[in-house]
Amino acid sequence: MYAVIKTGGKQYRVSAGDKLKVESLDAAEGADVQIDEVLMIGNGDDVTIGSPLISNASVSARVLEHGRGKKVNIVKFRRRKHHRKQMGHRQNYTELEITGINAG
């Protein structure tokens, strides 16, 4: 059984036991969270597609850790103008472990 969920403006295909990194969530490490934005649930040939969401469906997950991703370097350079600008960015993330899918 798998589900397509939406969190942090992105969509993820998950099944029970998966570990994934999503945009930072406001939950403590070790806490259980419910994700209610379920777009699709599939179980073999039986597929349920929401319009846009499936009512009463949810995915339960456990927060494993919070962290920061790898650094992304941004370089802006204009030739012959004595202009060079460097910046860096590290995105916060939350690592989740999917514990179950509730079809509603």
N, C-alpha and C positions, 0 to 999 in steps of 0.2 A: 504494500500500500504506500502511495506517495501523495504529496500535496504540493501545490504551488502557492506560496505565501508572499505577502507584500509587507516589507518593513523598511523604514528608512528611505523610501522612494525607490527601492529596488525590489526585484522579484527573485525568489529562490525556489528551486525544486528540492524538496526535503522528504526524507523518510525516517522512520524510527531508528535511532542510533547514530544519525549523522551529526557531525560537528561542523559548524560554519561560523564565519566571522561576519557580523552585521554592523551597521552603524550603531554608535554608542547608545545604549539603553539606560534608563534611570532605574536600576535594580542592583541590589547587593550581590556579591559573589556567593554562590550556593543557593540563591533564591530561585523559586519556580516562577516562570512567566507564561502567560497565555497570549497567543497571537491570534486575534480574531479576524484579521483580513486574509481570508482563504479564498483564492481565485479558482482553484480547480482541485479535485480529488480524484485519483485514479486507483483502481484495484483490479489489476488484470485488464480484461476487456471492458469492464464497467467504469465509465468515466463520467463524472459530474462536473459541469462547467457552470460557474456562477454568472450572473448578469448585473453588476460586475462581481459581486461577492456571493458566496454561498451562505445562506442564513443559518444560524445556530451551529456553524462549523468552527472548530478552533484547533490550534496546534499547541501542545504544551512542550515547554523547553526548560532546561536548567541552565543558569548562568555559570559558566566555568571560570571565566576571568575577564578582566578589562585590560586593555593595553593600547599601545600606539603602533601604527604600522611603520613600514620602512620610510625613510626620508625621500621625498620627491624634490629634486633640484629644479629650480626655474631660473633660466638665464635669458636675459633680454640684452641684445647686442645690436648696435647700429654701426655699420662699418664707416670709417673715415669721419666719425662725429665725436670721438672721445667719449662715447656713452656705453657703459656696461653696467648692468644691474643683476645682482644675484639674490635669490630668495630660496627658502626651503619651506617644506610643509610636511607635517606628520599627522595623519588622520587618526582619530580615536576610534576604537572598535570594541565590541563586546563579543566574546566567543560563547556560542550556545551549543548545547547538546540536545537534540530533539528526543523527547521521551515518549510522545504519543500523538496520534492524530484522531480527533473526534469528528466524525462525519455529520453529526447533528441528527 
